[in-house]
Amino acid sequence: DKLSLLFGEGRSVLEETAFALSSLPVTRKILVVRNRAALAFDPGTHGFETAEIGDEASPGMHRSLRVGLAHVDSRADAVMVCLGDQPFVRPEDYHLLLAAYEKGLRDGRDLLFPTSLGRRGNPAILHRRYFGESLAEPDTDRGCRYLFERHPEKVLAWETDMTSFFRDLDTPEDYRACRS
């Protein structure tokens, strides 16, 4: 399990991501996991609640989004959809992303993803108006991409040169490269 591999400061990949997110000024943090008992750390120490997905994760990453959204208060302004295998994103990167989203809201754009040279990165931020649509969407491995395609006039493709938003640990080679 790549999320339990050691990353930095003696933390797992997932805990490193949770640690970076812990400083965000958000009301709730929900960590969607296959199995709480298998975690090598207590998410509560970083301010996270957990939502267990079990074997339901296999249909694709959208299932994790739906499980997480089902735990979000419908009065929440927005959600930031983060990936557990992006331990390179630092707290200050997340804060810049939130500031870009706030600016986008003033311009009438309420869907955000980071981009660089035509590449989409993560995390994405979705306004609450899309919660119902996301909960009704069939499970795929497309994440939130369908929202960006259906509502292009609402999308802020936030241009950034921060590589952390485009780097994750998908393969053993990715992990070996970050450890060297």
Buried (B, 14 or more C-beta within 10 A) or exposed (E): EBBBBBBBEEBBBBBBBBBBBBBBEBEEBBBBBBEEEEBEBEBEEBBBEBBBBEEEBEBBBBBBBBBBBEEBEEEBEBBBBBBBBBBBBBEEBBEBBBEBBEEBBEEEBBBBBBBBEEEBBBBBBBBBEBBEEBEEBEBEEBBBBBBBEEBEEBBBBBEBEBEBBBBBBEEEEBBEEBEE
